[in-house]
Amino acid sequence: MNRILVTYATMAGSTADVALAVGNEITKSGLQVDVLPLDQVKDIEGYGGVVIGAPMIMGYHRAALRFLRKYRGSLHRIPLAVFVMAMSVTRTDEKSAGDVPVYLDDKLAKAPKNVGNLTFRERYARLSNYLQPILRAVQPVKPVSVGVFGGRLEYGQLKWWAVLFVMLFIQAPARDLRDWAAIQAWSAGLPAAFELAEKKAAQRP
């Protein structure tokens, strides 16, 4: 049960790169890790923890939400962590999602122009708006941790509807906001959040 599954959905390959980085960091604790795209996961039984990651374009990737709903029963027994790739997050007082701890890359969060009167884009990019569908898909299961990181936006790699949405509503320029140090820092804490590093040490002769 010391094997961890890191699974992901991706639009243009950026989230796959992050999933590999997450998996590599977890292996440093001595745990075994499988890094797989969502459509290659046939079952999650036998894993000691599951990490799922996906981009935030018109909401959290639908395949990731379907995965959470599909395996909600198993996730009562298997600890879950989630990471989100985004191009913009509105800085607010939100530090958690209910009682679920959230790690937010500080370089990604931007202060609103007017705290008392958020624009549509600023309201859309709040943590609560991003995370609510994720938590609803898996409830009553609660992730042990949620990481929110900057993504990479390449318009030429997106489908037309995603390009239209990003250009009209998010208005984000094409760029790479991935902060590998932040991603590694969050990932390094997952074995402890899963309570697996301690179990593995206890099993050593």
C-alpha positions in Angstrom: 0.0 0.0 0.0 3.0 2.3 -0.3 2.5 2.9 -4.0 1.1 6.3 -4.9 -1.0 7.0 -8.1 -0.4 10.4 -9.7 -3.0 10.8 -12.5 -3.8 13.8 -14.7 -5.8 15.3 -17.5 -4.1 17.8 -19.8 -5.0 20.1 -22.6 -1.6 20.6 -24.2 0.9 18.6 -22.2 1.7 21.1 -19.4 -0.2 19.3 -16.7 1.5 16.0 -17.7 4.9 17.7 -17.1 3.7 18.8 -13.6 2.4 15.3 -12.8 5.8 13.9 -13.6 7.4 16.5 -11.3 5.0 15.6 -8.5 5.7 11.9 -8.9 9.5 12.5 -8.9 9.3 14.5 -5.7 7.2 11.8 -3.9 9.7 9.1 -4.8 12.3 10.9 -2.8 10.5 9.8 0.3 11.1 6.2 -0.7 7.5 5.5 -2.0 6.7 3.9 -5.3 4.8 6.1 -7.8 2.8 5.4 -10.9 2.2 8.5 -13.1 -0.6 7.9 -15.6 -3.1 9.9 -17.7 -6.7 9.5 -16.5 -7.7 7.3 -19.4 -5.0 4.7 -18.5 -6.2 4.2 -14.9 -8.4 1.1 -14.6 -8.6 0.9 -10.8 -7.3 2.7 -7.8 -7.5 -0.2 -5.3 -4.2 -1.1 -3.9 -2.8 2.4 -3.9 -1.9 4.1 -0.6 -2.7 7.5 -2.0 -4.0 9.2 -5.1 -3.0 12.6 -6.6 -5.1 14.0 -9.4 -4.2 17.1 -11.4 -5.9 19.0 -14.2 -6.1 22.4 -15.8 -8.7 25.1 -15.0 -10.3 26.2 -18.3 -14.0 26.8 -18.2 -13.9 25.1 -14.8 -11.8 22.1 -13.7 -11.2 19.6 -16.5 -14.4 17.5 -17.0 -12.5 14.2 -17.2 -11.0 14.9 -13.8 -14.4 15.6 -12.3 -15.7 12.4 -13.8 -12.8 10.5 -12.3 -13.5 11.9 -8.9 -17.2 11.0 -9.0 -16.4 7.5 -10.4 -13.9 6.6 -7.6 -15.6 8.5 -4.8 -16.4 5.2 -3.0 -12.8 4.1 -3.0 -11.6 7.5 -1.9 -13.3 7.0 1.4 -10.4 4.6 2.1 -7.6 6.0 0.0 -6.3 9.5 0.8 -6.7 12.0 -2.0 -4.7 15.1 -3.0 -5.6 17.4 -5.9 -3.7 20.0 -7.9 -5.1 22.7 -10.1 -3.3 24.5 -13.0 -4.6 28.0 -13.6 -3.5 31.2 -15.3 -5.0 33.6 -12.8 -6.2 33.5 -9.2 -7.8 36.5 -7.4 -6.1 37.2 -4.1 -8.7 37.1 -1.3 -8.7 36.2 2.4 -9.5 32.5 1.4 -6.8 30.3 2.8 -8.7 27.0 2.7 -11.7 25.3 1.2 -13.8 24.5 4.2 -11.4 22.6 6.3 -9.4 21.3 3.3 -5.8 22.9 3.4 -4.9 24.8 0.2 -1.4 25.5 -1.0 -1.6 28.5 -3.3 1.4 29.7 -5.3 1.8 33.3 -4.1 3.3 34.4 -7.4 0.0 33.4 -9.1 -2.4 35.3 -6.9 -3.2 38.8 -8.0 -4.9 41.5 -5.9 -8.2 42.8 -7.2 -8.5 46.3 -8.4 -11.4 47.0 -6.0 -11.8 44.6 -3.1 -15.4 45.7 -2.6 -16.4 45.4 -6.3 -14.8 42.5 -8.1 -15.0 42.3 -11.8 -16.5 39.2 -13.5 -13.0 37.9 -14.2 -11.9 38.5 -10.6 -15.0 36.7 -9.2 -14.5 33.8 -11.6 -10.8 33.4 -10.5 -11.5 33.2 -6.8 -10.3 30.0 -5.0 -13.8 29.2 -3.9 -15.1 29.3 -7.4 -12.3 27.1 -8.7 -12.5 24.5 -5.9 -16.2 24.2 -5.3 -16.9 21.8 -8.3 -13.9 19.6 -7.2 -15.0 19.3 -3.6 -18.6 18.7 -4.7 -17.6 15.9 -7.1 -15.9 14.0 -4.4 -18.0 14.8 -1.3 -18.2 13.7 1.4 -14.6 12.8 0.9 -12.2 15.6 1.7 -8.7 15.9 0.0 -5.8 16.0 2.4 -4.4 18.8 0.4 -5.1 21.0 -2.7 -2.3 22.7 -4.6 -3.1 25.6 -7.0 -0.3 26.5 -9.4 0.4 28.6 -12.4 0.0 26.8 -15.7 1.3 27.2 -19.2 -0.9 28.8 -21.9 -0.3 28.1 -25.5 -3.2 29.2 -27.7 -2.0 27.1 -30.7 -2.4 24.0 -28.6 -6.0 24.6 -27.4 -9.3 23.8 -29.0 -11.2 26.8 -30.5 -13.8 27.0 -27.7 -11.0 27.1 -25.1 -9.2 29.8 -27.0 -12.4 31.8 -27.2 -13.2 31.5 -23.5 -9.7 32.4 -22.4 -9.4 35.4 -24.8 -12.8 36.8 -23.9 -13.2 36.1 -20.2 -9.8 35.3 -18.7 -7.8 37.6 -21.0 -4.6 35.9 -20.2 -1.6 36.2 -22.5 0.2 33.1 -23.7 3.0 32.4 -21.2 4.4 29.8 -18.8 3.6 30.5 -15.1 4.7 27.1 -13.7 6.7 27.7 -10.6 8.6 24.4 -10.2 9.9 25.3 -6.7 6.3 25.7 -5.5 5.2 22.5 -7.1 8.1 20.6 -5.5 7.4 22.1 -2.1 3.8 21.0 -2.2 4.6 17.6 -3.5 7.3 17.0 -0.8 4.6 17.3 1.8 2.2 14.7 0.3 3.7 11.6 1.9 3.2 13.1 5.4 -0.3 14.3 4.4 -1.0 10.7 3.3 0.6 9.5 6.5 2.6 7.1 4.5 6.2 8.2 5.2 5.7 7.4 8.9 4.2 4.0 8.1 7.1 3.1 5.8 9.6 4.1 8.5 7.8 2.0 11.1 7.9 -1.1 8.8 11.7 -1.0 8.5 13.5 -3.6 10.6 
